[in-house]
């Protein structure tokens, strides 16, 4: 079993520029899910939406090519992929000659799929999209829609997740709301480096008390957890404390090492959001 402390995080690393799929470091999701009471079947749908801005390879003549990559890793996969290992893996293409962008895409898809689904007992596929430079102008910057919680003046006293701050009007008529905040921050569980993000919460059900929700989100400020684990904890805490009929939690984290990670968890099947990034990303 791969453990976070055995990953390349926080260690001096060589940056090979020849293709090497063994650089990928999958980590079992069960390790983080067990800590928040998830055993067996997961109680949500969703995916981890990655964007990699530093992708390059050589064509058969040795000429470099560049692209932006998007990866969609279903939350049903038994493993998440540690982000520094993905950076090292993508860098291993820098001096590798390949026949075409399609060849690059297929090789990345095969390697990420194997790592994410390793140990599942059956094969699955990771979604991969490569955007060529002529497509870069189509990329959009857009903030997540919703009512901004950050407008509220609140006293923030917790620096570790405090679900007791969450309350909802359980005896009143249900509402439908979309709430956002730019104040999400957590720390890498291995290096302690800060991870900054924005979050969108869309739900129907008893109205969530907004000041308590903002204080709860701020309480992650010194919490150590991977992006995916933080979003799942938020989803589970909201489900347990506020009893929504429907719930979606989507975080967009700022990039590190040329990669951003944007987990989405939802109580019901839904289309994935468009790949536009926020201004901070």
C-alpha positions in Angstrom: 0.0 0.0 0.0 1.3 3.4 -1.0 1.4 5.9 1.9 1.5 9.7 1.5 4.8 9.9 3.4 6.4 7.6 0.8 5.4 9.8 -2.1 7.8 12.3 -3.8 6.2 15.2 -1.8 8.7 17.2 0.2 11.7 15.3 -1.2 14.5 16.4 -3.6 13.6 14.9 -6.9 15.3 14.3 -10.2 13.3 15.5 -13.2 13.7 12.8 -15.9 12.9 13.9 -19.4 12.4 10.5 -20.8 9.0 8.7 -20.6 8.6 6.9 -17.3 5.1 5.7 -16.2 6.6 4.3 -12.9 6.8 7.9 -11.6 3.0 7.9 -11.0 2.2 7.4 -7.3 -1.4 6.3 -6.6 -2.7 6.6 -3.0 -5.7 4.6 -1.8 -8.7 6.8 -1.3 -9.8 4.5 1.5 -7.1 5.9 3.8 -8.7 9.3 3.9 -12.3 8.1 3.6 -12.0 5.9 6.7 -11.1 8.9 8.8 -14.5 10.6 8.0 -16.6 7.4 8.4 -16.9 6.2 4.8 -16.7 2.5 4.7 -17.7 0.4 1.7 -19.9 2.0 -1.0 -19.3 5.7 -1.3 -22.4 8.0 -0.7 -21.8 10.4 -3.5 -21.0 10.9 -7.2 -18.4 13.1 -8.8 -14.9 13.4 -10.1 -11.6 15.1 -9.6 -11.0 17.6 -12.5 -7.3 18.3 -13.1 -5.7 20.9 -15.4 -2.1 20.6 -16.3 -0.6 23.7 -17.9 3.0 22.4 -18.5 2.8 19.5 -21.0 5.4 19.1 -23.7 6.9 16.4 -25.9 9.0 16.1 -29.1 7.7 15.1 -32.5 9.7 12.6 -34.6 12.0 15.4 -35.8 12.8 16.5 -32.3 10.7 19.7 -32.5 8.9 20.5 -29.1 5.2 20.7 -28.9 3.1 22.0 -26.0 -0.5 21.5 -24.8 -2.8 22.1 -21.9 -4.2 18.8 -20.5 -7.4 18.1 -18.7 -7.9 14.9 -16.7 -11.2 13.6 -15.3 -10.7 11.0 -12.6 -14.0 9.5 -11.3 -14.4 9.5 -7.5 -15.2 5.7 -7.8 -11.5 5.0 -8.6 -9.9 3.3 -5.7 -6.9 5.6 -5.9 -6.1 9.3 -6.2 -2.9 10.2 -7.9 -0.4 12.3 -5.9 0.1 15.6 -7.7 3.9 15.9 -7.6 4.2 12.4 -9.0 1.9 13.5 -11.9 4.2 16.5 -12.4 7.3 14.3 -12.6 5.4 11.9 -14.9 4.4 14.7 -17.3 7.9 16.1 -17.3 9.2 12.7 -18.4 7.6 13.5 -21.8 9.8 16.6 -22.3 12.5 14.7 -24.2 10.4 11.9 -25.5 9.7 11.6 -29.3 6.1 10.6 -30.2 4.4 10.5 -33.5 1.5 12.8 -32.8 -0.7 14.5 -30.1 -3.0 11.5 -30.3 -0.2 9.2 -29.4 0.6 11.4 -26.4 -3.0 11.4 -25.3 -3.5 7.7 -25.6 -0.3 6.9 -23.6 -1.3 9.4 -20.9 -4.8 7.9 -20.7 -3.5 4.4 -20.4 -1.0 5.2 -17.6 -3.4 7.4 -15.6 -6.1 4.8 -15.9 -3.9 2.0 -14.7 -2.7 4.0 -11.7 -6.2 5.3 -10.7 -7.9 2.0 -11.0 -5.0 -0.2 -9.7 -6.3 -2.7 -7.2 -10.0 -2.4 -8.3 -10.1 -5.9 -9.9 -11.5 -4.4 -13.1 -10.3 -1.9 -15.6 -11.6 1.7 -15.9 -10.7 4.8 -17.9 -9.6 8.2 -16.9 -10.8 11.0 -19.2 -8.0 12.9 -20.9 -8.2 15.9 -23.2 -5.2 17.8 -24.8 -5.7 21.3 -26.0 -3.3 22.5 -28.7 -2.0 26.1 -28.8 -4.5 27.1 -31.4 -7.2 26.3 -28.9 -5.8 28.3 -26.0 -7.8 31.4 -27.0 -11.0 29.5 -26.3 -10.1 29.1 -22.6 -12.3 31.1 -20.3 -11.7 32.7 -16.9 -15.0 32.7 -14.9 -15.8 32.8 -11.2 -18.2 30.2 -9.8 -21.7 31.6 -9.6 -23.5 31.9 -6.3 -24.1 34.1 -3.3 -20.7 35.1 -1.8 -20.4 34.1 1.9 -17.2 36.2 2.3 -19.4 39.4 2.6 -20.3 38.3 6.1 -18.6 39.7 9.2 -17.9 36.7 11.4 -15.7 35.8 14.3 -13.4 32.9 13.2 -11.9 31.0 16.2 -11.4 27.5 14.8 -8.4 26.3 12.8 -9.4 22.7 12.4 -12.6 21.4 10.8 -15.5 22.2 13.2 -18.7 20.6 11.9 -20.5 21.7 15.0 -20.6 25.2 13.5 -23.0 23.9 10.8 -26.7 24.4 11.4 -29.8 24.5 9.2 -33.5 25.5 9.6 -34.8 22.0 9.8 -38.3 23.0 10.8 -38.8 25.5 7.9 -39.7 25.1 4.2 -36.8 23.9 2.0 -34.9 26.3 -0.2 -32.6 26.1 -3.2 -29.4 28.0 -2.9 -25.9 28.3 -4.4 -23.2 29.7 -2.0 -19.6 30.4 -2.7 -16.4 31.4 -0.8 -12.8 32.2 -1.7 -11.6 31.6 1.8 -11.0 27.9 1.6 -7.4 27.0 2.7 -5.9 23.7 3.9 -2.4 22.3 4.1 -0.6 19.5 2.3 -0.6 16.5 4.7 3.1 15.7 3.9 4.8 19.1 3.3 2.5 21.4 5.3 2.5 23.8 2.3 -0.7 25.8 2.0 -3.4 24.9 -0.6 -5.7 27.8 -1.6 -9.1 27.4 -3.1 -12.6 28.7 -3.9 -15.6 26.6 -3.1 -19.2 26.4 -4.4 -22.0 24.7 -2.5 -25.3 24.1 -4.3 -28.1 22.5 -2.4 -31.8 22.1 -1.9 -33.3 21.4 1.6 -33.4 23.1 5.0 -31.7 26.5 4.7 -28.1 26.4 5.9 -27.1 29.2 8.3 -24.6 31.1 6.3 -22.4 32.6 9.0 -21.9 29.2 10.6 -21.1 27.8 7.1 -18.5 30.4 6.5 -16.9 29.9 9.9 -16.8 26.1 9.2 -15.1 26.6 5.8 -12.5 28.9 7.5 -11.9 26.2 10.1 -10.0 24.2 7.5 -7.3 26.8 7.6 -4.7 24.6 9.4 -6.2 21.2 8.5 -3.9 18.8 6.7 -5.5 16.9 3.9 -5.4 16.3 0.1 -7.8 18.5 -1.9 -10.0 15.5 -2.6 -10.2 14.5 1.0 -11.1 18.0 2.1 -14.0 18.2 -0.3 -15.3 14.8 0.7 -15.2 15.9 4.4 -17.1 19.0 3.7 -19.7 17.0 1.7 -20.1 14.5 4.5 -20.3 17.2 7.3 -23.0 19.1 5.4 -25.0 16.0 4.8 -24.8 14.9 8.4 -25.5 18.3 10.0 -27.8 20.0 7.6 -29.8 17.1 5.9 -30.0 18.5 2.4 -32.3 16.9 -0.1 -29.7 17.5 -2.8 -26.1 18.6 -2.4 -23.1 19.5 -4.6 -19.7 20.6 -3.3 -17.2 21.8 -5.9 -13.8 23.3 -5.0 -11.3 24.9 -7.4 -7.8 25.0 -6.0 -5.0 27.3 -7.2 -2.4 25.5 -9.2 0.9 24.2 -7.8 3.6 22.9 -10.0 1.6 23.8 -13.1 -1.3 21.7 -12.0 -4.7 22.6 -10.4 -7.1 20.0 -8.9 -10.8 20.7 -8.7 -12.8 18.0 -6.8 -16.6 17.8 -7.2 -18.9 15.7 -5.1 -22.6 15.5 -5.5 -25.5 13.5 -4.1 -27.0 12.9 -7.5 -25.7 12.3 -11.1 -25.2 15.6 -12.9 -23.2 17.0 -15.9 -19.6 18.0 -15.0 -19.0 21.8 -15.1 -17.2 23.5 -18.0 -13.4 23.6 -17.7 -13.2 27.4 -17.2 -10.7 28.4 -14.5 -11.1 31.1 -11.8 -8.9 34.2 -11.9 -6.7 32.9 -9.1 -6.0 29.7 -11.0 
